[in-house]
Amino acid sequence: MITDAAFVSDIANEWSVVEQLRRQWNIVRMIPGGFGGSAAVSFAPRDEFYNLPLVLVYCTLDNVLGELIRQGTVTCIRGNCFKLGDKMVSARGAIPWLDYDLIDAGREARNRLAHESQLVSKQDCIEYIEAIGAQLRAWNIIS
């Protein structure tokens, strides 16, 4: 879908940061126990942590849609398509979406976070992050 191999590589690098953060969601460490044994201890980040990768995945989506507009796969139908919402509206009928409405709801949640300091729940963050990951894989942008 994206013809610029360097751009795809950049997106893969962006997504690797998200994956690094995702690995921190369920950290299990072995700690030494009494009598030579060990015990597994699970460390989970605070719920607010999930808002960081949420912002990052929407930045990645914004970059991808901007590139699709730049290369002519998507035609901007709203002004100059500076905002992610304008890019998404332009891309809605131009490229296939797995769940446009879910991803758009996540964009709205991300906007409330970025502009009104309204944190998004852990579960909603995970759902939106996974939806964008699935979408980028469906577009063959990440593996």
Secondary structure as GFF3:
##gff-version 3
##sequence-region A 1 143
A	DSSP	alpha_helix	5	23	.	.	.	ID=ss1
A	DSSP	three_ten_helix	24	26	.	.	.	ID=ss2
A	DSSP	beta_strand	27	32	.	.	.	ID=ss3
A	DSSP	three_ten_helix	34	36	.	.	.	ID=ss4
A	DSSP	beta_strand	38	43	.	.	.	ID=ss5
A	DSSP	three_ten_helix	47	50	.	.	.	ID=ss6
A	DSSP	alpha_helix	51	70	.	.	.	ID=ss7
A	DSSP	alpha_helix	84	92	.	.	.	ID=ss8
A	DSSP	alpha_helix	100	116	.	.	.	ID=ss9
A	DSSP	alpha_helix	122	138	.	.	.	ID=ss10
###
